[in-house]
Amino acid sequence: MNVIFDKEVAAELAQKYTVLPLPPITQTEDNKTVTVQPQVIIDMEKVPLQEISSLDQWVDLHKQLVENHIKKDYNFCEQAVEHLMGKFKGELDSYYKHILAEARISE
């Protein structure tokens, strides 16, 4: 899995790869606040052929998951992770496990 922070590069890579968002990261240093939007690059060659026909569905669900993770709607997140775990050849499973851990802590 490769993570990038440059929107222009992400747009360019999206022509060849699947680009998925992660929650934005905000950092303050010297009274300057910067928010970046990390993007995960998934090499399509790593996605099993049987998943290609459903790829748009999984990408959409992942984007909804990120939106609901930001909102801390862990009920939605837990349900979405059930469907997404193992997708994208497991490259995002560590992120999905992180969300589940957050959900358990918030209970």
C-alpha positions, -999 to +999 in steps of 0.1 A: +000+000+000+013+035-008-001+066+008+003+100-008-007+135+003-007+155-030-041+159-046-027+165-080-005+134-079-035+114-066-056+126-096-029+116-120-024+082-104-062+076-104-060+071-142-040+039-136-047+029-100-076+028-075-072+058-052-090+057-019-092+085+007-083+082+044-094+107+071-077+141+069-048+148+091-044+181+108-012+193+123-003+226+140+033+239+141+045+274+148+009+287+149+002+273+114-024+246+110-022+224+080-047+198+070-037+171+044-059+145+028-040+112+026-049+089-003-041+052-005-030+039-039-041+003-047-024-014-076-052-030-097-030-059-104-032-068-068-070-070-068-083-105-076-102-108-109-134-119-092-135-086-073-130-063-103-167-063-112-176-052-076-147-027-073-168+004-077-192-008-050-162-014-026-147+019-034-180+037-027-184+018+006-149+027+016-155+064+009-187+062+030-167+045+057-142+073+058-170+099+060-186+081+089-153+074+106-148+112+106-183+117+121-176+089+146-206+070+135-192+037+147-224+017+141-221+024+104-183+018+105-186-016+121-212-027+095-191-014+066-159-030+079-177-064+079-180-060+041-147-044+034-123-066+055-102-085+030-112-064+000-084-046-020-063-078-013-063-069+024-042-038+019-065-017+041-073-043+068-050-026+093-070+007+089-103-012+092-090-029+124-081+005+138-116+017+132-130-014+150-107-007+180-119+029+181-155+017+181-149-006+210-132+021+230-160+045+224-186+021+238 
